[in-house]
Amino acid sequence: MRTIIINRLATTLRHCGAPTLLLASAAVGASDAHEYVVNVDANLEQMRIEAHFATPVNDVSARSGAASRFLDDARDCDSNEALANRGRRFSIPRRGISCISYSVDLQQAAAAERRNDTLSPQNIVVSPAVWLWHPPINSRSRIIVQFVLEGDTVASVPWPPIDSHDHSYEVVSSPRNAKAMAAFGRFIYSEEQIPGTRLRIALLRPRGEIDSATIIDWVRDTAGNVGLAYGRFPNPSPHIVVLPVGRSGWQGDSPVPFGRVLRDGGDSVELFIDERRPIEDFYDDWTATHEFSHLMLPFVRSPHRWISEGFAQYYQNVLLTRAGQYDERRAWQKLYEGFERGRKSRPELSPNEAAERGVEAATMKIYWSGAIIALLADVELRQRSDGRESLDFALDRLQRCCLPAATSWSGTQLFEKLDSFVTQPVFMPLYDQYADTRGFPDIVPIFERLGVEVANDRVSLRDDAELTEIRRAITEIYSAASKE
């Protein structure tokens, strides 16, 4: 049963100040926590913030260079002296300060964020990068944020929750590959339980009508597809923001024209949807499955992003088949078509060259080079272990040891770690063979062994091939991941 959670004004909380955070502090250790209280007014016009630092600090800044445009009345709240700022950094005396208070003009900040253009005025999205001024986040100090919300205002933020009843969160260390969004206002906020996680879903309201219950069901079901890899979702509390945008100039005809994963104080997934499309179109679309699949890996740095994008490309087809959206032949048809796009994309470049340089017109090489490596690794693991090991198996172990990850990884760091979970290395040998090799791996030999035949660009499947059973196992659920 769905649980819709609406944040309401906590009448026991003071308007501002450290005492409002006593419960949160007890949960994580008050001595090393910087404690923030964020008051959001019901009209979404202003945010008032007060921060009490664990020890005096002399470095307080915002991530966005635009943050000072929306800043008002910043003060040392112990002395009540005004604080000046230089760009995105407060000017603080050498002795440091232990408390600051400031206001943020939410309406101006929202007007500068294009995501708000298609939304109802009753809800806004604004990145914490423009309103959270804070000391550096490191292993020795943490930031706890608690919200005080007027009326029926809802808040949804990218950080892991400490206590959903008092609306407190911890800003954790993360790769910060992009600026995640926080949402405020009157929208649908739903927490959905699936194996391994509680999804925190913010469904923003468009200017028109939306079937919110059906969209929430789709998000939950699609995130559940990722659990078909090894029995659970890879992140215990992801933040999912669904932004209805209609067509809004997006190219193509997808009900989910764009999505992305952000590792910014926690793991977030943004899904931009054409809310006017029938729900069956959403279930048949691969974008959300692709984005959720990214969470099975840590954030991989740009020079090796062909690995993370490629693994998500591979799994979007595998998981949609396991979920019953695709039949087996359709899955292999889509993989074949993707591999062909990768083969034709900038053949003079290796995967590392294409990703490291950000080469124009090399997108398909970047996305599908990693997908063919995922397939080759999956088949080799299954074949040599008689099905006891697989790509599912290796990623299951990766999640148990290392996810969510606080730092970014290189591709070789990731592959070396994956090799440590299996009997014999497979990932680094494939990296050494293909990562710096120009062109695209030849798919004909592996397709022949799997019984995937191609004639006039149309795939058919043979059931008498050498590796037919492995081909079938790839699209079966939990074929090896949960075996100890």
N, C-alpha and C positions, 0 to 999 in steps of 0.2 A: 504494500500500500504506500502511496506517495505521501511524504511528509512535507508540507509547505511551511516554511519557517518565516515568520514576519518579525523583524526587529522592531521593538517598541521602546519608547523612552523609559529608561531605568529610573524610576522615581527615587530610589535609594541613593543615587549617585549625586554628588555635588556637581555644580556647573563645570568646575575645572579644579585640578589639583591632584596631588599624589594619592590621597586616601582612596580615590576611586579605583585604584589598581591593586589593592591589597590582596584580593583573591588571585589575580594573575601573577603577582609577584611571588606569592607562596608556591605557586605551581612550578616556577622556573628558577627561583632563587633571586631574592631581591638585591643581593649585594652586587651582582654583576649585570643588572638589567637597567637600561635606560627606559623610563616609563612615560608613555605618551597618552594623553587623553584628547580625543578629537570630538568636538561638538559640531554637528551638522544641523543647520536650521531647517525647518519644515519646508521653507520656500526654495531651498537649494540655492540660496544667494550667498551665504557666507559659511566658512568653516573656521572655527576658533580652536587653536591647538595650544596645549601647554605640555612641556616636556620637563621631567625631572631626571637628571643624570645620576648614574651610580656614583661617579666621582666627578669633580670639576673637569670640564673639557675646554679646549681652546680651538677646536676645529669642528664647525658645524656648517654643513653645506647641503644643497639640493643637487640632484643629478642633472636636471635640465637647466640649460642656460636661460630658458624663458621664465624660470620660476619667480624671479624678482619682479616680473611684470604684474603678478597677481598677489604680491605680498603687501601686507598692511599692518602697521602698528606692532612691530617686532620689539620686544623688550626683554631685558633681564628681569625676571619676575621676582627675584629677591630684592633688588635695589629699585626696581621700576624705572631704570634708565633705558632710554631708547637704544636700540641696536641698529647700526648702519650695516649695509651689506655692499660688498664689492662683487658684482656679478652674481654668481650663485653661491657665494660664501659670506657668512656673517663676519664682521669685524669684531673680534673678541679680545679683551685684554689678556696679557700673558698669564695672569693669575688664573684665568679660566672662569667659567661660570657653571653654576649647578642647576640652573632652571631658566628656560626661555618660554615666552608666550608670544603668539603672533596670530594674525588673521589672514585668511586667503579669500580672495574674491572668486567664488565658485563659478559664477555666471561668466566672467571674463575668461577663466580657464577653460570652461566648457566651449565657449565660442571659438577658441583657438584649436579645438580638437574636432577634426572633420567627421569622426565617427558619430557625432551627435546630430549631423545634418538630417538623418532619416528617422530620428527617434522622437517620440512624444516629449514635449517639454516637461513632463512629469518625471523623467529620468535622464540622468546624464552619466557620461563616462569621462573620467579625468585620471591621468596617470599619477601615482604617488610621486613620480619624479618631479612634478611641479608643485606639490604641496607638503611633502615630508622633508623637512630640513633636519638633518641628523648627523651625529658623529660617525666616524668610520665603523663599519660592521666587521667584526673579526671574532676569533675564537675566545677572546677574553671578555667581550662585552656583547650583550644582546639588546635588541630593541623590542619592547612590548607595546602594542598599540591597542587602546580600548576606545570604543565608539560610544558616544552618547547621542541618541537619535530622537528627534522630536516627532510626535504624532505617529503616523504610520510609515515613516521613512524607513527604507531598507538600505543596507550597505552590503556590498559584496567585494572582497579584496583578494589579492593573489596570495596572501600569506597563510601559512598553516594556522588553524584555530587552536587556541588554548582552551577556551571555554565558550561555547556557543551561547550560553545563557547570559553571560555578561559581555558578550561581543568583544572578546579580547583575542589578539593574534600575536604571533611572533614573526618578526621580519628576519628570515634566515639568510645565511650566506648562500650565494648562488652565482652562476656564471654571468648573469645580467647580459644576455645576448640581445635584448630589446627592452623597451619600456612597457611593462604590463599595465593594464587598465584596472582601475577601481570604479565601481558603479554605485550611484546613490539615487534615491528617489522612490518611486512607486512602481515596482515591477515584480515579476515572479522570481522568487528565490526558492529553490528547491534543493533539498539534500536527498540523494538517491543512493541506497545501499546496493552494491553489487559485490561479488567476491573480491576481497582484497582492498576495498576502498569505500569511502563515502564521498560520492561526487558532490561538489558544491556548484550548482548550476544557477547562473543569473541569466534569465531570459528577458532582455530589454523589450520595452513596449514600442512598437512602431507608431507612426502617425495614424495608421488605419487599424483594422481588426486583425487578430491573430488567434489561431487555435492553440493556446498555450499548453494545454494538457497533452495534446498529441505531439507537439514538438519536444516537450520534456521526455515523453516516452521514447521518442526516437533517439535523443541524446543518450539516455540510459542504456537502451538496447545496443546502440552502436559502440559505446564505450565497453559494454559487455563483450563485444566481439573480440577485443584484445585479450580477454581472459581465456579465449579459446586457444591461445598459444601454450599456456602452462597453468591454467586454472585460476588465475587471479589477475586483477589489474595491477600494473607495476608501481603506481603511486598511491599512497594511503589517503590523500586528501587533495586531489587536483581542483583547481579553480577553472570553471568553464564559463565563458562569456559568449552568449549567443546574440548576435546583433542583426536584427532584420533590416535589410537594405533594399528589398525589391530588386529591380534590375540595376538602377543607380549607376549606369554606365559600365557595368562589368561586362567583359567580353565572354562569349560562349553561352551555353544554354544549361548550365548546371544549377540545381537548386541550392548548392553550396559553392558559390563561385570562388570563395577564398577561405583559407584557414591557416593558422600558424600556431606554433608552440613557443611560449616565452618562458625563459628561466630567469625570473626576476623576483627575488625574495620568496620564491616558491615556484611551483610549476603551474603555468596557466595555459589554457587552450582557448583561442578565439576562433569562432565559427561565424562567418558572414553568410546569411541565408536569404533566399528569395522566398519570403513567407507566403507568397501567393500560390506556390506550387503545391500539387497534391502530395500527400504524405508518402505515397508509394514511390514517388520520385526520390525522396530523401533516402529511403531504405536502399534504393538501387544505386545511389551515388557513393563514390569511393573517398571523397575528400575527408570526411570526418574520421573514417577508419585509418586513413593515412596519417592524419595528425595525431590521433591517439597512439598509433604504433610508434611514433617518435619517442614516447615515454618509456619504451622498453630499452632505450639506450640513454647514457648520459649525453650532455651537450657536447658534440664533436666539433672541434675548432674548424674554421673555414677551409684551411688547406686540405682537409680530409672530409669535407662535408658530403662528398659523393658516397661515403659509407653510410652515414645516417639517412640521407635521402633515399639511397638505394635499398636499404633494409626496409624502410617504410613502404617503398614501392612494391617490393616483394610481398611483404606481409599484407598489404591492403587487398591483394588478390587471393592470397592463401586464406585469410580470415573471412572474407566475404563468401568464400566457397564453404568453409567450415560452418558458417552461419546459415547456409542454405540460400543466400542471395544469388550466387553463381552456381551453375553446374560445373563439373570438372572440365569439360571441354571449353567452356567460356573462360575459365580461369587461365588455361594454357593459351587460348587465343589472345587474351589480353597481355599475358607475359610475352608471347611471341611478338606482338605488335609493338610493345614497349622496347624489347631488345632490338628490333629493327630501327626504331627511332634513335636508340642509342648508337647503333652501328653507323648510321648515316650522319650523325652529328659530329662535326669537326674531327674526322678520322685521323688528322695529322697530329692530334694531341693525345697525351696519356690522361687518365683520370686525375692524377695529381696536378698536371699542368692546367687542365681545364678548371679545376676547383681553385687552385692557388691564385690564378690570374683573374678569376671571375670573367672568363672569356665570353664575349658576346656570341650568341647563337650556339652555346655549348650546354644549354640547360639539360637537354635530353641525354647527353653524354654523362653529365654529372649524376642525374637521377638514375639512369639505367645501368651504369657501370657497377654501382654498388649492388643493384638487384641481381645481376648475373653472378656476382661473387657470393651473394647470399644463397642463391640456388646451388652453385657448385659446392659450397661448404655444407649445405644441408644434405645434399645427395651423398657426398663422401662420408660424412659422419654416420648417416643411416646405414650405408653399405658396409662399412668396415666394422661396425659394432653390432650388426644384425638387429638394428632398430633400437638398441639401448641408448644411443646418443643421437642427437639431432640439433638443428639450430634452436628449436624450442628448448631443448635440454640446456644448452649453453646459456641462453638468455635467462632461463629460470635461475640458474646459479648466479648470474650477474646481478639480477634483481635482489636476490637474497643477501648478497655481500655488499652491494655498492650503490643501490638506488633508494631514494633520490640522491643525486650527487651534488655536492656543494661547489665543485669546481668543474671547469671544462676539461675535456680529454683530447689528446691527439688520437688519430686513427690507429697508429701503431700501439699506443698504450691500451686502447680498447681491444685490439686483436690479440695482443699478448695476454691480456686478462682472460679473454674468452678461451684461448688455448690452454690456460691453466686449469680449466674445468673439464677438459676432455682427455681421453687416454693418450692420444698422439696429436701433435700440433696440426692444424689444418688452416687456420686463419692467416697466420703470418706467412706460411708458404704461398698461399694464394696472393697475399699482398706483394710479396717479393716477385711473384711471377707477372702480375698484371698492373700494379699501381703506377709504375713508371713506363709501361709499355704502350706505345702509340697504337691507335686503332681500337678494336673491340674484340673481346674473346669470341671465338668461333662457337656458336651455339649448336651447330649441326651434330657433333659427336654426342653431346649430353642428351639432346632431344631424341636421337636415334636409340640410345640405350634406355630411355624412359618410355619409348613408344609414342612419342609426339611427332606426328608426321605433318608436313606442310606442303600443300599443293595450291598454287595460285593464291598464296597468302591466306589460305584457309586451313585451320588446324583440324586434324582428326586424331583419334587415339587408338592405338593398338594394344590389345591385351595379352600378346604373346612375346612382348619385348623382354630383354634381359632384366630391366629394372622396373617392370610394371608395378610390382607390389610397393616399391619405394615411391613411385609416382602417386599411387593411391594414398599411401600413408601421409604424404605431405599435406593433403587436404582433409585428413581425418583429425579428430580432436584428441589432444593429449597423447599423440602416438608414442612419445618417449619422455616428455618433459617431467612428468611427475613420478617416474620410476626412480626409486632410490637404489 
